[in-house]
Amino acid sequence: MTKNNGLERSPGFQFGQAYRGLVQLMQSRLKEEGITPEQWSVLYQTARTDGLMLKQAAELAGKDRPTTTRIVLQLERKGLLRKRPDPLDRRASLLSITDSGRSLIARTLPIERQLGDEVRSWMSEQEFELLLELLWRINGRLRGLAAFGAQSSEDADAMPDAGDEYESCGRRSCVFEG
């Protein structure tokens, strides 16, 4: 833990440190495949649901739409993803993974799972489950704040708990989407 910087008890600082560390590990392990963790995340979500709308891919990967659009262009150039207009809404785009993209996900999913297993090994099973529960709660609350335009927890007290959407992670294995 970083000490003596005045932020050692700041959740935001500690989350940021942990996030950056995990992204760096994932990036170094994906380097040979020529893909970044943020590209991998969008490609993985598209592999899970072929024909995904760009907007949905952004939400599932935890990215904003401009960032996701940039990532999709990079993945298209690499031949890993195809983007086509939605026949029902020409303003929207649908994403499809290519055979090369599917092959890359098959090769790299074990890398992501290994990193998840390593993190899990740093604590007891009970601590790991508690960590996930707390992260789901925090993420749900933050998404709720954003969705309702709330600036503080006081503003959000009247809103419903948004943490339920994190139940779909499966509680045992949430794919790293850095």
C-alpha positions as CSV (number, residue, x, y, z in Angstrom):
1,M,0.0,0.0,0.0
2,T,1.2,3.5,-0.8
3,K,2.0,5.3,2.5
4,N,2.5,8.9,3.5
5,N,0.9,10.5,0.5
6,G,-2.2,11.4,2.5
7,L,-4.4,9.2,0.3
8,E,-3.7,5.8,1.9
9,R,-7.3,5.7,3.3
10,S,-8.9,7.1,0.1
11,P,-11.1,4.5,-1.6
12,G,-10.8,6.2,-4.9
13,F,-7.1,6.4,-4.8
14,Q,-6.8,2.7,-3.7
15,F,-9.3,1.5,-6.3
16,G,-7.3,3.5,-8.9
17,Q,-4.0,2.0,-7.9
18,A,-5.5,-1.6,-8.0
19,Y,-7.2,-1.0,-11.3
20,R,-4.0,0.4,-12.9
21,G,-2.0,-2.5,-11.6
22,L,-4.4,-5.1,-12.9
23,V,-4.6,-3.4,-16.3
24,Q,-0.8,-3.3,-16.5
25,L,-0.6,-7.0,-15.7
26,M,-3.3,-7.8,-18.3
27,Q,-1.6,-5.6,-20.9
28,S,1.7,-7.3,-20.5
29,R,0.1,-10.7,-20.8
30,L,-1.9,-9.7,-23.9
31,K,1.0,-8.0,-25.6
32,E,2.0,-11.0,-27.8
33,E,-1.6,-11.1,-29.1
34,G,-1.4,-7.4,-30.2
35,I,-4.5,-6.3,-28.3
36,T,-5.0,-4.0,-25.3
37,P,-7.2,-4.8,-22.3
38,E,-9.7,-2.2,-23.4
39,Q,-9.9,-3.7,-26.9
40,W,-10.1,-7.2,-25.4
41,S,-13.1,-6.1,-23.2
42,V,-15.1,-4.8,-26.2
43,L,-14.2,-7.9,-28.3
44,Y,-15.1,-10.2,-25.5
45,Q,-18.5,-8.6,-25.0
46,T,-19.1,-8.9,-28.8
47,A,-18.1,-12.5,-28.7
48,R,-20.7,-13.1,-25.9
49,T,-23.5,-11.5,-27.9
50,D,-22.9,-11.4,-31.7
51,G,-24.9,-8.5,-33.3
52,L,-24.5,-6.4,-30.2
53,M,-25.3,-2.7,-30.6
54,L,-22.4,-0.4,-30.2
55,K,-24.2,1.4,-27.3
56,Q,-24.6,-2.0,-25.5
57,A,-21.0,-2.9,-26.1
58,A,-20.0,0.4,-24.5
59,E,-22.2,-0.2,-21.4
60,L,-21.1,-3.8,-21.0
61,A,-17.4,-2.9,-21.3
62,G,-17.8,0.0,-19.0
63,K,-16.7,2.5,-21.6
64,D,-18.2,5.7,-23.0
65,R,-19.5,5.7,-26.6
66,P,-16.7,7.8,-28.1
67,T,-14.0,5.5,-26.5
68,T,-15.9,2.4,-27.7
69,T,-16.2,3.8,-31.2
70,R,-12.4,4.4,-31.3
71,I,-11.8,0.8,-30.0
72,V,-14.2,-0.7,-32.5
73,L,-12.4,1.1,-35.4
74,Q,-9.1,-0.4,-34.1
75,L,-10.6,-3.9,-33.9
76,E,-12.1,-3.5,-37.4
77,R,-8.6,-2.5,-38.8
78,K,-7.2,-5.7,-37.1
79,G,-9.9,-7.8,-38.7
80,L,-11.3,-8.9,-35.4
81,L,-14.7,-7.2,-35.6
82,R,-17.2,-6.0,-38.2
83,K,-19.5,-3.1,-37.8
84,R,-22.7,-2.7,-39.8
85,P,-25.7,-0.5,-39.7
86,D,-28.7,-1.8,-37.7
87,P,-31.4,-2.5,-40.3
88,L,-34.1,-1.3,-37.8
89,D,-32.3,1.9,-36.9
90,R,-29.7,3.3,-39.4
91,R,-28.3,5.6,-36.8
92,A,-27.2,2.6,-34.7
93,S,-24.4,0.1,-35.4
94,L,-24.3,-3.6,-34.8
95,L,-21.1,-5.4,-34.0
96,S,-20.1,-8.9,-35.1
97,I,-17.0,-10.8,-34.2
98,T,-15.0,-12.3,-37.1
99,D,-13.4,-15.8,-37.0
100,S,-10.1,-14.2,-36.2
101,G,-11.7,-12.3,-33.3
102,R,-13.3,-15.5,-32.0
103,S,-10.0,-17.3,-32.2
104,L,-8.2,-14.5,-30.4
105,I,-10.8,-14.6,-27.6
106,A,-10.4,-18.4,-27.3
107,R,-6.6,-18.0,-27.0
108,T,-6.8,-15.1,-24.5
109,L,-9.7,-16.0,-22.2
110,P,-7.4,-18.4,-20.3
111,I,-5.0,-15.4,-19.7
112,E,-7.9,-13.4,-18.2
113,R,-9.0,-16.3,-16.1
114,Q,-5.5,-17.0,-14.8
115,L,-5.2,-13.3,-13.7
116,G,-8.5,-13.7,-11.9
117,D,-7.3,-16.8,-10.2
118,E,-4.1,-15.1,-9.1
119,V,-6.0,-12.2,-7.6
120,R,-8.2,-14.7,-5.9
121,S,-5.2,-16.5,-4.4
122,W,-4.1,-13.3,-2.6
123,M,-7.0,-13.7,-0.1
124,S,-9.3,-16.3,1.4
125,E,-12.4,-17.4,-0.5
126,Q,-14.5,-15.5,2.1
127,E,-12.5,-12.3,1.5
128,F,-12.8,-12.7,-2.2
129,E,-16.5,-13.1,-2.1
130,L,-16.8,-10.1,0.3
131,L,-14.6,-8.1,-2.1
132,L,-16.9,-8.9,-5.0
133,E,-20.0,-8.1,-3.0
134,L,-18.6,-4.7,-2.0
135,L,-17.4,-3.9,-5.5
136,W,-20.9,-4.8,-6.9
137,R,-22.5,-2.6,-4.4
138,I,-20.2,0.3,-5.1
139,N,-20.4,-0.1,-8.8
140,G,-24.2,-0.3,-8.6
141,R,-24.4,2.8,-6.5
142,L,-22.1,4.7,-8.8
143,R,-24.1,3.7,-11.8
144,G,-27.3,4.7,-10.0
145,L,-25.8,8.1,-9.2
146,A,-24.8,8.6,-12.9
147,A,-28.2,7.4,-14.2
148,F,-30.1,9.8,-12.0
149,G,-27.6,12.7,-12.4
150,A,-27.0,12.7,-8.6
151,Q,-24.0,14.6,-7.4
152,S,-23.9,12.9,-3.9
153,S,-25.1,10.0,-1.9
154,E,-27.6,12.2,-0.2
155,D,-29.1,13.0,-3.7
156,A,-29.2,9.3,-4.4
157,D,-30.9,8.1,-1.1
158,A,-34.3,8.0,-2.7
159,M,-33.2,6.1,-5.8
160,P,-33.5,2.3,-6.2
161,D,-30.4,0.1,-5.6
162,A,-28.7,-0.4,-9.0
163,G,-26.5,-3.2,-7.8
164,D,-28.8,-5.9,-9.1
165,E,-27.4,-5.7,-12.6
166,Y,-24.1,-7.1,-11.2
167,E,-25.8,-10.3,-10.2
168,S,-25.4,-11.3,-13.9
169,C,-21.6,-11.6,-13.4
170,G,-22.3,-15.0,-11.9
171,R,-20.8,-14.1,-8.5
172,R,-18.0,-16.7,-9.0
173,S,-16.4,-15.5,-12.2
174,C,-16.7,-11.9,-13.4
175,V,-14.5,-11.4,-16.4
176,F,-11.9,-8.7,-16.0
177,E,-12.8,-5.8,-18.3
178,G,-10.2,-3.3,-17.8
